[in-house]
Amino acid sequence: MWLSIWIEWEFDEVFKINWAVSSAMQLSLIDIALLIQNRAKENSPYLTWTLRRSINTDFTRIQQWTVVVWSPVRYARVREFSNNLHPRTTFYLKRWYTDNKTEIMNIMKNNLSKELNN
């Protein structure tokens, strides 16, 4: 049982946009996924560091506008929702948007401006 978060764009809507914009969105998707991965590692429980080291990003479906931030550790899901030893580390993956809202918007804005100005 894995813990994962899927980040997707609307596939059909993206193809209606011109190539430069869709390229910028794909770059943004990669940057956002890496940001989420790194923040999840920072926010995760760290008693043995196993969970923190196990958080990965899967880019194999990037052509379908989907990336997955996940952990194969068996207890990752339990630590996401309850942690008596480190209560402030709960929801280390679920907080991905609220903790990073401004940075996500900046990533999108920067990548779009770079692609459209070239």
N, C-alpha and C positions, 0 to 999 in steps of 0.2 A: 504494500500500500504506500504509494508515494504522495508526497505533498507537492502541489504544483500550482502555479498561477499562469493562466494563459493571457497573452496580450495579443489582440488581433485588430486589424483594420477591416472595414467592410470591403471585401474583395472586389465586388462589382463597381462600387463607387470609386475606388482608387483608379481603376482602368479608364474611367470617364475623364480623368484629369490628364493633363499633358505629361509627357515623359519626365520633364525636369521636376515637376511637383511630385510625381510618384516615386522618383528616385530619392528625392529629399525625404519623403515619408518613410521609405524603406531604411535609409540611413538613420532616421530618427527612431525608428522601431528598434534597431540594433543598439543605439545609444541609450535608449530608455530601459531596455532589458538589462543592459550591463549596469546601469545605475541602480535598478531594482535589486539585482543580484548582490551588488556590493553593499547596499543599505541593509538587505536582509542578513548578510554576513555580520555586519556591524551590530545589528539589533538582536541577533539570535543568542540563545543561552550558550555559555562558554565554559562549562565545568570541565569537559574533556576535550573541547575544540572539535570533536568529531562532526557534530552537526554543522558547525560553521564552515569547516573545510568541504563538506559534502554539497553545499548549495551551488548549483550549476545553472547554466543557460543552454538551452537546446535551440540551435538555429537551423535545424534540418528542414523545417517547413517555412523558411523565410520567403521562398518563392510564392507561397500561399498567404503571405502577409501575417504569419503567426510565429511567435517565439514562446518558449516555455521556460520559466524559472522554476526549478524543482530541486528536490532533495530525495535521494534514494534511502536515506536512513529511516529505519522502521519507526522510530519514535518521533520523527519530525512533526507529524500531524498532532500528536499529543502535546508536544512542546509549543506548538502554535497556539493552542487554545487554553492550556493550563500549565502552570509551572510554579509550584509552591516555593521552590528555592530561589528563583529569580523572577518574581511576578512582573517586573517592568519589561521583561523580554517576551511576554506573550504577544501574539499577533505581530511577530517580527516580519512576516511576509504579507499579511493582510493589510498592513498600514502603508503599502507601497505607494498609493496615490496621495493620501493625506499628508504623508511626510515629505513628499517630493513634488508637489503640485507646481510650485514656482519653477523648479529646475526642469521639469518635463515641458512646461510651456516655453522656457528659454531654449531648450534643445530643439523643439519644433520650429521656433521662430528663426534660430540661427541656421539650421539646415535648409529651411525654405529660402531664406535670404541668400545663402551661398549659392544654391542651385539656380535660383532665378536671376542672379546677377552675373552668372557665367555665360 
